[in-house]
Amino acid sequence: MYRLVSEKPAYAEGERVNLYAELEYTGSESSVTIYHSVSPFYFPMEETTRNYGIAYVMNQPLVPTELAPDKPLREAYVGSGGYGSQDPKAYIEFMQRIGKLDFPTGTYVVNGFADFYVQPKGGEKTDYKLKATITFKVGGA
């Protein structure tokens, strides 16, 4: 089971946005091992007031994680976004703030997902990409 959560639907500008994802194993085995990048969680988003896309990238090593029933794996959003030297100054400043978890006033749509696979010993590999979308606001947007 995948969950994408903003602890509040709206935040004041300058207030810490608490955004996280959880993955919980609900099967009948005592545990399952999943294989993923640095994290199974991705937090790509868009800010709809400015129409800015906020990319989410990470290193791609293969990492195993064991999940047990009733013990969800939980990770907080740690910032993202990127820009090039030719991008407009306002865009660069916006992305720098997002990277520091300082969300400017606006409406944010998070198109989160968990991406991993499971491969039991002697079994076939099964890929999973579980998706969820949430929206939150910052400031008077």
Biotite code that builds the C-alpha atoms (Angstrom):
import biotite.structure as struc

atoms = struc.array([
    struc.Atom([0.000, 0.000, 0.000], chain_id="A", res_id=1, res_name="MET", atom_name="CA", element="C"),
    struc.Atom([1.384, 3.416, -1.020], chain_id="A", res_id=2, res_name="TYR", atom_name="CA", element="C"),
    struc.Atom([0.465, 6.680, 0.701], chain_id="A", res_id=3, res_name="ARG", atom_name="CA", element="C"),
    struc.Atom([1.397, 10.233, -0.241], chain_id="A", res_id=4, res_name="LEU", atom_name="CA", element="C"),
    struc.Atom([0.673, 12.735, 2.525], chain_id="A", res_id=5, res_name="VAL", atom_name="CA", element="C"),
    struc.Atom([0.776, 16.458, 3.164], chain_id="A", res_id=6, res_name="SER", atom_name="CA", element="C"),
    struc.Atom([0.157, 16.933, 6.876], chain_id="A", res_id=7, res_name="GLU", atom_name="CA", element="C"),
    struc.Atom([-1.910, 20.042, 6.111], chain_id="A", res_id=8, res_name="LYS", atom_name="CA", element="C"),
    struc.Atom([-3.902, 21.207, 3.071], chain_id="A", res_id=9, res_name="PRO", atom_name="CA", element="C"),
    struc.Atom([-2.484, 24.733, 3.396], chain_id="A", res_id=10, res_name="ALA", atom_name="CA", element="C"),
    struc.Atom([0.651, 26.322, 4.869], chain_id="A", res_id=11, res_name="TYR", atom_name="CA", element="C"),
    struc.Atom([1.702, 29.903, 5.550], chain_id="A", res_id=12, res_name="ALA", atom_name="CA", element="C"),
    struc.Atom([4.582, 31.152, 3.428], chain_id="A", res_id=13, res_name="GLU", atom_name="CA", element="C"),
    struc.Atom([7.765, 30.411, 5.370], chain_id="A", res_id=14, res_name="GLY", atom_name="CA", element="C"),
    struc.Atom([6.123, 27.530, 7.257], chain_id="A", res_id=15, res_name="GLU", atom_name="CA", element="C"),
    struc.Atom([7.718, 24.104, 6.871], chain_id="A", res_id=16, res_name="ARG", atom_name="CA", element="C"),
    struc.Atom([5.777, 21.947, 4.385], chain_id="A", res_id=17, res_name="VAL", atom_name="CA", element="C"),
    struc.Atom([5.483, 18.437, 5.819], chain_id="A", res_id=18, res_name="ASN", atom_name="CA", element="C"),
    struc.Atom([5.244, 16.083, 2.868], chain_id="A", res_id=19, res_name="LEU", atom_name="CA", element="C"),
    struc.Atom([6.051, 12.382, 3.031], chain_id="A", res_id=20, res_name="TYR", atom_name="CA", element="C"),
    struc.Atom([5.420, 9.011, 1.424], chain_id="A", res_id=21, res_name="ALA", atom_name="CA", element="C"),
    struc.Atom([4.837, 5.608, 2.970], chain_id="A", res_id=22, res_name="GLU", atom_name="CA", element="C"),
    struc.Atom([4.991, 2.097, 1.613], chain_id="A", res_id=23, res_name="LEU", atom_name="CA", element="C"),
    struc.Atom([3.416, -0.705, 3.629], chain_id="A", res_id=24, res_name="GLU", atom_name="CA", element="C"),
    struc.Atom([3.538, -4.429, 2.941], chain_id="A", res_id=25, res_name="TYR", atom_name="CA", element="C"),
    struc.Atom([0.095, -6.000, 3.372], chain_id="A", res_id=26, res_name="THR", atom_name="CA", element="C"),
    struc.Atom([0.812, -9.547, 2.178], chain_id="A", res_id=27, res_name="GLY", atom_name="CA", element="C"),
    struc.Atom([0.710, -12.812, 4.082], chain_id="A", res_id=28, res_name="SER", atom_name="CA", element="C"),
    struc.Atom([4.460, -13.534, 4.239], chain_id="A", res_id=29, res_name="GLU", atom_name="CA", element="C"),
    struc.Atom([6.535, -12.498, 7.273], chain_id="A", res_id=30, res_name="SER", atom_name="CA", element="C"),
    struc.Atom([8.363, -9.974, 5.056], chain_id="A", res_id=31, res_name="SER", atom_name="CA", element="C"),
    struc.Atom([9.182, -9.057, 1.477], chain_id="A", res_id=32, res_name="VAL", atom_name="CA", element="C"),
    struc.Atom([12.327, -7.523, -0.020], chain_id="A", res_id=33, res_name="THR", atom_name="CA", element="C"),
    struc.Atom([11.865, -4.721, -2.524], chain_id="A", res_id=34, res_name="ILE", atom_name="CA", element="C"),
    struc.Atom([14.591, -3.400, -4.844], chain_id="A", res_id=35, res_name="TYR", atom_name="CA", element="C"),
    struc.Atom([14.761, 0.286, -5.752], chain_id="A", res_id=36, res_name="HIS", atom_name="CA", element="C"),
    struc.Atom([16.967, 3.361, -6.332], chain_id="A", res_id=37, res_name="SER", atom_name="CA", element="C"),
    struc.Atom([18.319, 5.336, -3.361], chain_id="A", res_id=38, res_name="VAL", atom_name="CA", element="C"),
    struc.Atom([14.653, 5.562, -2.348], chain_id="A", res_id=39, res_name="SER", atom_name="CA", element="C"),
    struc.Atom([11.525, 3.943, -3.773], chain_id="A", res_id=40, res_name="PRO", atom_name="CA", element="C"),
    struc.Atom([9.751, 7.324, -3.432], chain_id="A", res_id=41, res_name="PHE", atom_name="CA", element="C"),
    struc.Atom([9.549, 10.104, -6.018], chain_id="A", res_id=42, res_name="TYR", atom_name="CA", element="C"),
    struc.Atom([7.951, 13.510, -5.470], chain_id="A", res_id=43, res_name="PHE", atom_name="CA", element="C"),
    struc.Atom([7.659, 15.268, -8.851], chain_id="A", res_id=44, res_name="PRO", atom_name="CA", element="C"),
    struc.Atom([5.322, 18.247, -8.642], chain_id="A", res_id=45, res_name="MET", atom_name="CA", element="C"),
    struc.Atom([4.036, 21.297, -10.398], chain_id="A", res_id=46, res_name="GLU", atom_name="CA", element="C"),
    struc.Atom([3.240, 24.746, -9.086], chain_id="A", res_id=47, res_name="GLU", atom_name="CA", element="C"),
    struc.Atom([0.046, 25.683, -10.901], chain_id="A", res_id=48, res_name="THR", atom_name="CA", element="C"),
    struc.Atom([0.049, 29.445, -10.239], chain_id="A", res_id=49, res_name="THR", atom_name="CA", element="C"),
    struc.Atom([3.294, 29.919, -12.211], chain_id="A", res_id=50, res_name="ARG", atom_name="CA", element="C"),
    struc.Atom([2.942, 26.717, -14.263], chain_id="A", res_id=51, res_name="ASN", atom_name="CA", element="C"),
    struc.Atom([6.385, 25.497, -13.153], chain_id="A", res_id=52, res_name="TYR", atom_name="CA", element="C"),
    struc.Atom([7.310, 21.838, -13.222], chain_id="A", res_id=53, res_name="GLY", atom_name="CA", element="C"),
    struc.Atom([9.488, 20.726, -10.305], chain_id="A", res_id=54, res_name="ILE", atom_name="CA", element="C"),
    struc.Atom([11.484, 17.651, -11.272], chain_id="A", res_id=55, res_name="ALA", atom_name="CA", element="C"),
    struc.Atom([12.559, 14.991, -8.800], chain_id="A", res_id=56, res_name="TYR", atom_name="CA", element="C"),
    struc.Atom([15.735, 13.038, -9.541], chain_id="A", res_id=57, res_name="VAL", atom_name="CA", element="C"),
    struc.Atom([17.972, 10.781, -7.474], chain_id="A", res_id=58, res_name="MET", atom_name="CA", element="C"),
    struc.Atom([20.913, 8.416, -7.738], chain_id="A", res_id=59, res_name="ASN", atom_name="CA", element="C"),
    struc.Atom([20.067, 5.056, -9.260], chain_id="A", res_id=60, res_name="GLN", atom_name="CA", element="C"),
    struc.Atom([21.979, 2.326, -7.382], chain_id="A", res_id=61, res_name="PRO", atom_name="CA", element="C"),
    struc.Atom([20.104, -0.891, -6.655], chain_id="A", res_id=62, res_name="LEU", atom_name="CA", element="C"),
    struc.Atom([19.097, -0.918, -2.984], chain_id="A", res_id=63, res_name="VAL", atom_name="CA", element="C"),
    struc.Atom([17.232, -3.758, -1.229], chain_id="A", res_id=64, res_name="PRO", atom_name="CA", element="C"),
    struc.Atom([14.783, -2.931, 1.554], chain_id="A", res_id=65, res_name="THR", atom_name="CA", element="C"),
    struc.Atom([12.917, -5.466, 3.653], chain_id="A", res_id=66, res_name="GLU", atom_name="CA", element="C"),
    struc.Atom([9.306, -4.643, 4.457], chain_id="A", res_id=67, res_name="LEU", atom_name="CA", element="C"),
    struc.Atom([7.278, -6.390, 7.155], chain_id="A", res_id=68, res_name="ALA", atom_name="CA", element="C"),
    struc.Atom([3.523, -6.149, 7.754], chain_id="A", res_id=69, res_name="PRO", atom_name="CA", element="C"),
    struc.Atom([2.437, -3.207, 9.928], chain_id="A", res_id=70, res_name="ASP", atom_name="CA", element="C"),
    struc.Atom([5.886, -1.559, 9.693], chain_id="A", res_id=71, res_name="LYS", atom_name="CA", element="C"),
    struc.Atom([5.612, 1.053, 6.919], chain_id="A", res_id=72, res_name="PRO", atom_name="CA", element="C"),
    struc.Atom([8.666, 2.513, 5.245], chain_id="A", res_id=73, res_name="LEU", atom_name="CA", element="C"),
    struc.Atom([8.307, 6.300, 5.546], chain_id="A", res_id=74, res_name="ARG", atom_name="CA", element="C"),
    struc.Atom([10.407, 9.040, 3.947], chain_id="A", res_id=75, res_name="GLU", atom_name="CA", element="C"),
    struc.Atom([9.979, 12.797, 3.950], chain_id="A", res_id=76, res_name="ALA", atom_name="CA", element="C"),
    struc.Atom([10.326, 15.043, 0.922], chain_id="A", res_id=77, res_name="TYR", atom_name="CA", element="C"),
    struc.Atom([13.803, 16.613, 1.052], chain_id="A", res_id=78, res_name="VAL", atom_name="CA", element="C"),
    struc.Atom([13.631, 19.197, -1.745], chain_id="A", res_id=79, res_name="GLY", atom_name="CA", element="C"),
    struc.Atom([14.072, 18.992, -5.490], chain_id="A", res_id=80, res_name="SER", atom_name="CA", element="C"),
    struc.Atom([14.014, 20.996, -8.697], chain_id="A", res_id=81, res_name="GLY", atom_name="CA", element="C"),
    struc.Atom([16.692, 22.195, -11.013], chain_id="A", res_id=82, res_name="GLY", atom_name="CA", element="C"),
    struc.Atom([17.532, 25.006, -13.382], chain_id="A", res_id=83, res_name="TYR", atom_name="CA", element="C"),
    struc.Atom([20.012, 26.053, -16.025], chain_id="A", res_id=84, res_name="GLY", atom_name="CA", element="C"),
    struc.Atom([22.113, 29.190, -16.290], chain_id="A", res_id=85, res_name="SER", atom_name="CA", element="C"),
    struc.Atom([19.929, 30.414, -19.171], chain_id="A", res_id=86, res_name="GLN", atom_name="CA", element="C"),
    struc.Atom([16.663, 30.142, -17.226], chain_id="A", res_id=87, res_name="ASP", atom_name="CA", element="C"),
    struc.Atom([14.906, 33.365, -16.158], chain_id="A", res_id=88, res_name="PRO", atom_name="CA", element="C"),
    struc.Atom([16.029, 34.829, -12.841], chain_id="A", res_id=89, res_name="LYS", atom_name="CA", element="C"),
    struc.Atom([12.565, 34.409, -11.257], chain_id="A", res_id=90, res_name="ALA", atom_name="CA", element="C"),
    struc.Atom([12.553, 30.705, -12.170], chain_id="A", res_id=91, res_name="TYR", atom_name="CA", element="C"),
    struc.Atom([16.066, 30.181, -10.763], chain_id="A", res_id=92, res_name="ILE", atom_name="CA", element="C"),
    struc.Atom([15.131, 31.919, -7.501], chain_id="A", res_id=93, res_name="GLU", atom_name="CA", element="C"),
    struc.Atom([11.951, 29.840, -7.247], chain_id="A", res_id=94, res_name="PHE", atom_name="CA", element="C"),
    struc.Atom([13.857, 26.567, -7.739], chain_id="A", res_id=95, res_name="MET", atom_name="CA", element="C"),
    struc.Atom([16.537, 27.586, -5.251], chain_id="A", res_id=96, res_name="GLN", atom_name="CA", element="C"),
    struc.Atom([13.819, 28.165, -2.639], chain_id="A", res_id=97, res_name="ARG", atom_name="CA", element="C"),
    struc.Atom([12.172, 24.807, -3.358], chain_id="A", res_id=98, res_name="ILE", atom_name="CA", element="C"),
    struc.Atom([15.566, 23.099, -3.013], chain_id="A", res_id=99, res_name="GLY", atom_name="CA", element="C"),
    struc.Atom([15.807, 24.595, 0.489], chain_id="A", res_id=100, res_name="LYS", atom_name="CA", element="C"),
    struc.Atom([12.222, 23.523, 1.351], chain_id="A", res_id=101, res_name="LEU", atom_name="CA", element="C"),
    struc.Atom([11.152, 27.185, 1.376], chain_id="A", res_id=102, res_name="ASP", atom_name="CA", element="C"),
    struc.Atom([7.978, 27.009, -0.731], chain_id="A", res_id=103, res_name="PHE", atom_name="CA", element="C"),
    struc.Atom([6.866, 30.321, -2.260], chain_id="A", res_id=104, res_name="PRO", atom_name="CA", element="C"),
    struc.Atom([3.176, 31.236, -2.254], chain_id="A", res_id=105, res_name="THR", atom_name="CA", element="C"),
    struc.Atom([1.307, 29.024, -4.723], chain_id="A", res_id=106, res_name="GLY", atom_name="CA", element="C"),
    struc.Atom([-0.670, 25.869, -5.334], chain_id="A", res_id=107, res_name="THR", atom_name="CA", element="C"),
    struc.Atom([1.351, 22.658, -5.585], chain_id="A", res_id=108, res_name="TYR", atom_name="CA", element="C"),
    struc.Atom([0.256, 19.381, -7.150], chain_id="A", res_id=109, res_name="VAL", atom_name="CA", element="C"),
    struc.Atom([2.435, 16.413, -6.181], chain_id="A", res_id=110, res_name="VAL", atom_name="CA", element="C"),
    struc.Atom([2.301, 13.492, -8.632], chain_id="A", res_id=111, res_name="ASN", atom_name="CA", element="C"),
    struc.Atom([4.116, 11.083, -6.355], chain_id="A", res_id=112, res_name="GLY", atom_name="CA", element="C"),
    struc.Atom([4.936, 7.458, -6.922], chain_id="A", res_id=113, res_name="PHE", atom_name="CA", element="C"),
    struc.Atom([6.785, 4.495, -5.472], chain_id="A", res_id=114, res_name="ALA", atom_name="CA", element="C"),
    struc.Atom([8.912, 2.605, -8.007], chain_id="A", res_id=115, res_name="ASP", atom_name="CA", element="C"),
    struc.Atom([10.407, -0.780, -7.102], chain_id="A", res_id=116, res_name="PHE", atom_name="CA", element="C"),
    struc.Atom([10.412, -4.450, -7.944], chain_id="A", res_id=117, res_name="TYR", atom_name="CA", element="C"),
    struc.Atom([10.099, -7.727, -6.066], chain_id="A", res_id=118, res_name="VAL", atom_name="CA", element="C"),
    struc.Atom([11.857, -10.928, -7.065], chain_id="A", res_id=119, res_name="GLN", atom_name="CA", element="C"),
    struc.Atom([11.439, -13.919, -4.757], chain_id="A", res_id=120, res_name="PRO", atom_name="CA", element="C"),
    struc.Atom([14.272, -16.470, -4.784], chain_id="A", res_id=121, res_name="LYS", atom_name="CA", element="C"),
    struc.Atom([13.786, -18.626, -7.846], chain_id="A", res_id=122, res_name="GLY", atom_name="CA", element="C"),
    struc.Atom([10.777, -16.533, -8.878], chain_id="A", res_id=123, res_name="GLY", atom_name="CA", element="C"),
    struc.Atom([10.000, -14.001, -11.540], chain_id="A", res_id=124, res_name="GLU", atom_name="CA", element="C"),
    struc.Atom([10.632, -10.286, -11.181], chain_id="A", res_id=125, res_name="LYS", atom_name="CA", element="C"),
    struc.Atom([7.491, -8.175, -10.680], chain_id="A", res_id=126, res_name="THR", atom_name="CA", element="C"),
    struc.Atom([7.706, -4.401, -11.245], chain_id="A", res_id=127, res_name="ASP", atom_name="CA", element="C"),
    struc.Atom([5.570, -1.972, -9.261], chain_id="A", res_id=128, res_name="TYR", atom_name="CA", element="C"),
    struc.Atom([4.859, 1.707, -9.840], chain_id="A", res_id=129, res_name="LYS", atom_name="CA", element="C"),
    struc.Atom([2.246, 2.868, -7.346], chain_id="A", res_id=130, res_name="LEU", atom_name="CA", element="C"),
    struc.Atom([0.936, 6.414, -7.888], chain_id="A", res_id=131, res_name="LYS", atom_name="CA", element="C"),
    struc.Atom([-0.915, 9.053, -5.915], chain_id="A", res_id=132, res_name="ALA", atom_name="CA", element="C"),
    struc.Atom([-1.630, 12.761, -6.383], chain_id="A", res_id=133, res_name="THR", atom_name="CA", element="C"),
    struc.Atom([-2.185, 15.377, -3.695], chain_id="A", res_id=134, res_name="ILE", atom_name="CA", element="C"),
    struc.Atom([-2.525, 19.166, -3.716], chain_id="A", res_id=135, res_name="THR", atom_name="CA", element="C"),
    struc.Atom([-1.522, 21.711, -1.087], chain_id="A", res_id=136, res_name="PHE", atom_name="CA", element="C"),
    struc.Atom([-1.361, 25.496, -0.964], chain_id="A", res_id=137, res_name="LYS", atom_name="CA", element="C"),
    struc.Atom([1.186, 27.899, 0.425], chain_id="A", res_id=138, res_name="VAL", atom_name="CA", element="C"),
    struc.Atom([0.292, 31.468, 1.402], chain_id="A", res_id=139, res_name="GLY", atom_name="CA", element="C"),
    struc.Atom([-2.756, 33.186, -0.027], chain_id="A", res_id=140, res_name="GLY", atom_name="CA", element="C"),
    struc.Atom([-2.827, 31.236, -3.312], chain_id="A", res_id=141, res_name="ALA", atom_name="CA", element="C"),
])
